[in-house]
């Protein structure tokens, strides 16, 4: 009977250690990926709204590569340029801080990027 209890305790301790190590490795990587995507989106929205920045796909690509290095993740794990454009499009439509003229300019930009 004691052998069964010790075995059960050993299995439970192993499962707890596995969950803790998963959280620190794979789970942490997923959090870094999500944080990186959110930060890139926030940076681009700030540049669009505050600085009237003329965005290009090359700029998005460079920013993705730089933030991938900063957050120690692979570029392929982050959003693709098209996915980032979709997120930006959503944010541009949502925000009240962009004038109608700016919004129309970015509609055209997003439309042109999606056609490529």
Secondary structure, DSSP 8 states (H G I E B T S, - for coil): -HHHHHHHHHHHHHHHHHHHHHHHTHHHHHHHHHHHHHHHHHHHHHHHHHH-----HHHHHHHHHHHHHHTT--GGGS--HHHHHHHHHHHHHH-SSS-HHHHHHHHHHHHHHHH-
